[in-house]
Amino acid sequence: MIIPIRCFSCGKPIAHLWEKYKQRVEAGEDPKKVLDELGLERYCCRAMFLGHIDLLPLVSKFKKF
């Protein structure tokens, strides 16, 4: 639902970069270029960003029992 704090494979902290990445990609920038400029060089960290789907807005619509 939300981006993990650390990469599952290497343990590098990545959560603080998610908002910057999301804003720049939605503005029309190339995801590869954005990931390079944010300093995400390992393929495991890049996969965390490219494969993540932000479900928090969808889930927050439903009430708990």
ZAMARGU-4260 file (C-alpha; in steps of 0.2 Angstrom, whole numbers, plus 5000, padded with zeros to 4 digits):
<rodrens>
0) 5000/5000/5000 | 5014/5012/5004 | 5032/5011/4999 | 5043/5001/5010 | 5055/5010/5021
5) 5070/5000/5015 | 5073/4989/4999 | 5069/4971/5003 | 5085/4965/4994 | 5099/4977/4999
10) 5092/4986/5014 | 5095/5004/5007 | 5083/5017/5013 | 5071/5022/4999 | 5055/5028/5006
15) 5060/5046/5007 | 5063/5047/4988 | 5045/5041/4984 | 5036/5057/4984 | 5050/5066/4973
20) 5049/5051/4961 | 5030/5051/4960 | 5029/5070/4957 | 5042/5070/4943 | 5035/5055/4934
25) 5017/5062/4935 | 5025/5079/4927 | 5030/5069/4912 | 5049/5065/4915 | 5056/5049/4910
30) 5056/5036/4925 | 5074/5030/4920 | 5081/5048/4921 | 5072/5052/4937 | 5079/5036/4946
35) 5096/5040/4940 | 5095/5057/4947 | 5088/5051/4964 | 5103/5040/4965 | 5095/5023/4964
40) 5107/5013/4954 | 5104/4995/4960 | 5091/4985/4950 | 5083/4979/4966 | 5079/4997/4972
45) 5073/5002/4955 | 5062/4987/4954 | 5054/4993/4971 | 5049/5010/4963 | 5044/5003/4946
50) 5033/4989/4953 | 5025/4999/4967 | 5006/5003/4965 | 5000/5016/4977 | 4984/5009/4984
55) 4982/5020/5000 | 4969/5032/4992 | 4959/5017/4986 | 4959/5008/5003 | 4956/5024/5013
60) 4938/5025/5005 | 4933/5009/5015 | 4928/5009/5033 | 4934/4997/5046 | 4921/4987/5056
</rodrens>
